[in-house]
Amino acid sequence: MAAAGASRPRIMVDCRMALSSGVGTYIRNIIPLIEKKTACEFFFLGKREELSAFSWCGPERAVSFETPLYSPLEHLVLHGLIKKMKPGLFWSPHYNAPLIGGVRRLTTIHDVFHISRQNVEWGGLKKSYARLLLKAAMKRSALVLTDSAFTLEEMRRYGLPCAEKARVVHLGVATPDKAGAGNAGSHFLFVGNVKPHKNLKRLIEAYAKARLSGCPSLPLKIVGETDRFLTGEKGLPELAASLGVKGEIEFTGRVTDSELEALYLNAIALLFPSLYEGFGLPPLEAMARSVPVLASRAASLPEVCGDAALYCDPTNVDDIASGIVTISRDEALRPKLVQKGLERARLFTWEAAAEKTAEAIGEALAS
């Protein structure tokens, strides 16, 4: 804690993604807890009218910064803001940390998907720019936070300079007020943005096969934004139509928090055969709501889900289909998964994530 009369260190936080999924979920959950655990004064960059709506911000601490993400211009604008406000630390909750400016940096890197082999949508130029930003963020940051041991290993795998300054800080999951519907669930559920690495093509193919193999006649609701992405996926409704299950698959698009809560609580199971996740919050969110989880045995998901999920090979449509049939029909398995899931979800809290992040802020300021 700061001594009496001492000035409080200023922390600037890039919150342009506060309303998005993914990074936005991270910002909205961890920021309200951080200030209580540090002696710092926080300022938040983004659209003032959006940020001012958050109780943890307020208009007096919202700094206008609307330059597009991933653009070279953002670094010039950031440089000007940093010179004007002179923060003790700049915290980037994504890898596009300031490239210029004499300021200590703390950067949270949730994954390195953009430079990974799983990113088949980007060409060499885009991947090279992403690698430039990642390497610069790691080299210039006092500390780097990442969501999983898997992502830390990926950083090493792709030759990023991080080993001595990276800290793994697992994300958290909020405890809901209600439990899921269990056997009375009215649908299968997928939660995640509609991108190729989410493996929705194979999921739809597997769902169609599972329907022919005796799984319950329940619709599949795919919840997640479909537009606005550099790496989106097209043609999924057409695929569902060609397989004869178009009327049984609903693409909800982005939903409100209350709508998402209802979708979780009324699901018989979460189906999550993703190929690449830096952490993967939806399985934990489902587990916290007593919803059984079918997850892929890939990337960070075994680290996050432990023994509380039924696993499948995400590259094998038949194996995904078999998992769908099993998790929906095995009435002895589902209660076991629910109980293990509840126990697993309790291990991941935003309070613990905020505590470790506050420690990192102190360490970065002292560096």
C-alpha positions in Angstrom: 0.0 0.0 0.0 1.1 3.6 -0.6 2.4 5.6 2.4 0.2 8.3 3.7 0.5 11.4 1.6 2.2 9.6 -1.3 0.8 10.0 -4.7 -1.0 7.0 -6.1 0.6 5.4 -9.2 -1.5 6.0 -12.4 -2.5 3.0 -14.3 -3.9 3.4 -17.9 -6.0 0.5 -19.2 -7.0 0.0 -22.8 -10.7 -0.9 -22.6 -11.7 -0.5 -26.2 -12.8 -4.2 -26.2 -14.9 -3.9 -22.9 -18.2 -4.7 -24.7 -16.8 -7.6 -26.8 -16.9 -11.2 -25.9 -13.6 -12.9 -24.9 -11.3 -10.0 -24.0 -14.4 -8.0 -23.0 -15.5 -10.7 -20.5 -12.0 -10.5 -19.0 -12.1 -6.7 -18.7 -15.7 -6.5 -17.3 -15.0 -9.2 -14.6 -11.5 -8.3 -13.4 -11.4 -4.5 -13.5 -14.0 -4.0 -10.8 -11.9 -6.1 -8.4 -8.5 -4.7 -9.2 -8.7 -1.3 -7.6 -9.7 -2.7 -4.2 -6.5 -4.7 -4.2 -4.0 -2.0 -5.2 -3.1 1.5 -4.1 -3.3 2.8 -7.7 -5.4 5.2 -9.6 -7.0 3.8 -12.8 -7.9 5.5 -16.0 -9.7 3.7 -18.8 -9.3 4.2 -22.6 -12.1 3.7 -25.1 -15.4 5.2 -26.1 -16.4 7.6 -23.3 -20.1 7.0 -23.5 -19.6 3.2 -23.3 -17.1 3.3 -20.5 -19.0 5.8 -18.4 -21.9 3.3 -18.1 -19.7 1.0 -16.1 -19.8 1.6 -12.3 -16.1 1.0 -12.1 -15.3 3.7 -14.5 -17.4 6.9 -14.4 -17.0 9.9 -16.8 -14.1 11.4 -14.9 -11.9 8.4 -15.6 -12.9 7.6 -19.1 -10.3 8.7 -21.6 -11.5 9.0 -25.2 -9.6 6.6 -27.5 -11.5 5.2 -30.5 -8.6 4.4 -32.9 -9.3 1.0 -34.6 -7.6 -2.1 -33.1 -4.6 -3.5 -34.9 -4.0 -0.3 -36.9 -0.5 1.4 -37.0 -2.3 4.7 -36.1 -3.3 3.4 -32.6 0.3 3.4 -31.5 0.8 7.0 -32.5 -2.4 8.1 -30.7 -1.4 6.0 -27.6 2.0 7.7 -27.6 0.3 11.1 -27.4 -2.0 10.0 -24.6 0.9 8.5 -22.6 3.0 11.7 -22.9 0.0 13.7 -21.8 -1.1 11.6 -18.8 2.3 10.2 -17.8 1.0 6.9 -16.3 3.2 4.8 -14.1 2.0 1.7 -15.9 0.1 1.0 -19.1 -2.0 -2.2 -19.0 -3.0 -3.8 -22.3 -5.6 -6.6 -21.9 -4.7 -7.8 -25.4 -1.4 -8.2 -27.4 -1.6 -4.8 -29.2 0.4 -3.0 -26.5 1.9 0.4 -27.3 4.9 0.1 -29.6 6.3 3.5 -28.7 6.5 5.7 -25.7 8.6 5.5 -22.5 6.2 3.8 -20.1 6.2 0.6 -18.2 3.9 -2.0 -19.7 1.9 -4.9 -18.4 0.3 -7.0 -21.2 -2.2 -9.8 -21.0 -1.9 -12.2 -23.9 -4.8 -14.6 -23.9 -3.6 -16.8 -26.7 -1.3 -16.7 -29.8 -3.9 -18.0 -32.2 -3.3 -15.3 -34.8 0.2 -16.7 -35.5 -0.6 -20.3 -34.9 -1.0 -23.1 -37.5 -4.7 -23.3 -36.6 -5.2 -19.8 -38.1 -5.7 -21.0 -41.7 -7.6 -17.8 -42.7 -4.7 -15.3 -42.4 -1.9 -15.0 -45.0 1.7 -14.3 -44.3 1.4 -10.5 -44.2 -1.3 -10.5 -41.4 0.5 -13.2 -39.5 3.8 -11.2 -39.7 2.1 -8.1 -38.4 0.6 -10.1 -35.5 4.0 -11.6 -34.7 5.5 -8.2 -34.7 3.0 -6.9 -32.2 3.3 -10.0 -30.0 7.1 -9.9 -29.9 7.1 -6.2 -29.3 4.6 -6.5 -26.5 6.6 -9.2 -24.8 9.9 -7.6 -25.2 8.8 -4.2 -24.0 6.5 -5.3 -21.2 7.7 -5.5 -17.6 5.5 -8.6 -17.2 3.2 -10.6 -19.4 0.1 -12.3 -18.1 -1.5 -15.3 -19.9 -4.5 -17.4 -19.2 -3.0 -20.9 -19.3 0.1 -23.0 -19.2 -0.9 -24.1 -22.7 -0.5 -20.6 -24.0 2.8 -20.1 -22.3 4.0 -23.2 -24.0 2.7 -21.9 -27.3 4.6 -18.7 -26.8 7.8 -20.8 -26.5 6.8 -22.9 -29.4 6.5 -19.9 -31.7 9.7 -18.4 -30.5 8.3 -15.4 -28.5 10.6 -13.8 -25.9 8.6 -14.5 -22.8 9.8 -17.2 -20.6 11.4 -15.1 -17.8 8.6 -12.5 -17.6 5.4 -14.5 -18.2 2.9 -15.4 -15.4 0.0 -17.8 -15.8 -3.2 -16.3 -14.3 -6.2 -18.5 -14.9 -9.5 -16.8 -15.6 -12.5 -17.1 -13.3 -16.2 -18.0 -13.6 -19.0 -16.4 -11.7 -21.3 -18.5 -9.5 -24.9 -18.4 -10.8 -28.0 -18.2 -8.7 -29.7 -21.2 -10.3 -28.7 -24.7 -11.6 -29.4 -26.1 -15.0 -32.3 -28.1 -16.1 -30.4 -31.4 -16.2 -32.3 -34.2 -17.9 -35.1 -31.8 -18.7 -32.8 -29.7 -20.9 -34.5 -28.5 -24.1 -31.5 -28.1 -26.4 -27.8 -28.8 -27.0 -25.7 -25.6 -26.7 -22.5 -24.2 -28.2 -21.1 -20.9 -27.0 -18.4 -19.1 -28.9 -17.8 -16.7 -31.8 -18.4 -18.3 -35.2 -14.8 -18.8 -36.5 -13.1 -21.7 -38.2 -11.1 -22.8 -35.2 -14.2 -23.3 -33.2 -14.8 -26.4 -35.4 -18.4 -25.7 -36.1 -18.4 -27.4 -39.4 -17.4 -30.8 -37.8 -19.9 -30.1 -34.9 -22.8 -29.7 -37.4 -21.7 -32.8 -39.2 -21.4 -34.7 -35.9 -24.8 -33.4 -34.7 -26.4 -34.7 -37.9 -24.8 -38.1 -37.4 -25.7 -38.2 -33.8 -29.4 -37.6 -34.7 -29.2 -40.7 -36.8 -27.6 -42.7 -34.0 -30.3 -42.2 -31.4 -29.5 -39.0 -29.5 -32.5 -37.1 -28.3 -34.5 -35.0 -30.8 -33.3 -31.7 -29.4 -32.2 -28.6 -31.4 -28.6 -27.3 -31.3 -28.3 -23.6 -30.4 -25.1 -22.0 -31.6 -24.6 -18.8 -29.6 -22.0 -16.4 -30.8 -21.3 -13.4 -33.0 -21.1 -14.2 -36.7 -19.9 -10.9 -38.2 -17.2 -8.3 -37.6 -14.3 -10.8 -37.7 -11.2 -11.0 -39.7 -11.4 -14.8 -39.3 -15.1 -15.6 -39.6 -16.7 -18.7 -41.0 -19.3 -18.7 -43.8 -21.6 -21.4 -45.2 -22.6 -23.1 -42.0 -26.4 -22.7 -42.5 -26.0 -24.1 -46.0 -24.1 -27.1 -44.6 -26.9 -27.7 -42.0 -29.4 -27.6 -44.9 -27.4 -30.1 -47.0 -27.3 -32.5 -44.0 -31.1 -32.2 -43.4 -30.8 -30.5 -40.0 -31.2 -26.8 -40.9 -34.5 -26.6 -39.0 -32.8 -28.1 -35.9 -29.9 -25.7 -35.7 -30.3 -22.1 -34.6 -27.6 -19.5 -35.0 -28.7 -17.0 -32.3 -25.9 -14.4 -33.0 -24.8 -12.4 -30.0 -27.2 -12.5 -27.1 -27.6 -10.5 -23.9 -26.2 -11.8 -20.6 -29.6 -12.7 -19.3 -30.4 -14.5 -22.6 -27.2 -16.4 -22.4 -27.9 -17.4 -18.8 -31.3 -18.8 -19.8 -29.7 -20.7 -22.7 -27.2 -22.3 -20.3 -29.8 -23.2 -17.7 -32.0 -24.9 -20.2 -29.3 -26.9 -22.0 -29.0 -30.7 -21.7 -25.2 -30.4 -22.5 -22.6 -27.9 -23.8 -20.9 -29.2 -26.9 -17.5 -27.6 -27.3 -15.2 -29.4 -29.8 -13.0 -26.3 -30.4 -9.6 -26.8 -32.0 -7.8 -24.0 -30.3 -8.5 -22.1 -27.0 -6.2 -20.0 -24.9 -8.5 -20.8 -22.0 -12.1 -21.5 -23.0 -14.6 -20.0 -20.6 -17.8 -21.6 -21.9 -17.1 -25.1 -20.4 -16.5 -23.6 -17.0 -19.6 -21.4 -17.3 -21.6 -24.5 -18.1 -20.1 -26.6 -15.3 -20.9 -23.8 -12.8 -24.6 -24.1 -13.9 -24.7 -27.9 -13.5 -24.6 -28.5 -17.3 -22.6 -31.5 -18.5 -19.8 -30.7 -21.0 -18.5 -32.5 -24.1 -15.1 -30.8 -24.9 -12.3 -31.5 -27.3 -9.1 -33.0 -26.1 -7.0 -30.1 -27.5 -5.2 -26.9 -26.6 -5.9 -25.6 -23.1 -9.2 -27.5 -22.6 -7.9 -30.5 -20.6 -6.0 -28.0 -18.4 -9.2 -26.1 -17.7 -11.7 -28.9 -17.6 -9.6 -31.6 -15.8 -11.6 -34.8 -15.3 -15.0 -32.9 -15.3 -15.7 -33.2 -19.0 -16.4 -35.9 -21.5 -13.7 -35.6 -24.1 -13.6 -36.1 -27.9 -11.1 -35.9 -30.7 -12.0 -32.6 -32.4 -10.7 -33.8 -35.8 -12.9 -36.9 -35.9 -16.5 -36.3 -36.7 -17.5 -39.8 -35.7 -15.9 -39.3 -32.3 -17.7 -36.0 -31.7 -21.0 -37.7 -32.8 -20.3 -40.6 -30.4 -19.7 -38.1 -27.6 -23.0 -36.3 -28.3 -24.9 -39.6 -28.1 -23.2 -40.6 -24.9 -23.5 -37.3 -23.0 -27.2 -37.0 -24.0 -28.2 -40.7 -23.3 -26.1 -42.0 -20.5 -28.2 -41.2 -17.4 -25.5 -42.5 -15.1 -22.7 -40.4 -16.6 -24.4 -37.0 -16.6 -24.9 -36.7 -12.8 -21.2 -37.6 -12.4 -20.1 -34.9 -14.9 -22.4 -32.4 -13.2 -20.9 -33.0 -9.7 -17.3 -33.0 -11.0 -18.1 -29.9 -13.0 -19.4 -28.0 -10.0 -16.2 -28.9 -8.1 -14.0 -27.9 -11.0 -15.7 -24.6 -11.5 -15.1 -23.6 -7.9 -11.4 -23.7 -8.5 -11.5 -20.8 -10.9 -12.6 -17.5 -9.4 -12.3 -13.9 -10.6 -11.3 -13.0 -7.1 -8.2 -15.2 -7.4 -7.5 -13.9 -10.9 -7.7 -10.3 -9.6 -5.4 -11.1 -6.6 -2.7 -12.4 -8.9 -3.1 -9.6 -11.4 -2.8 -7.0 -8.6 0.4 -8.7 -7.5 1.7 -8.5 -11.1 0.8 -4.8 -11.2 2.9 -4.2 -8.1 5.7 -6.2 -9.5 5.6 -4.3 -12.8 5.6 -0.9 -11.1 8.6 -1.9 -9.0 10.6 -3.2 -12.0 
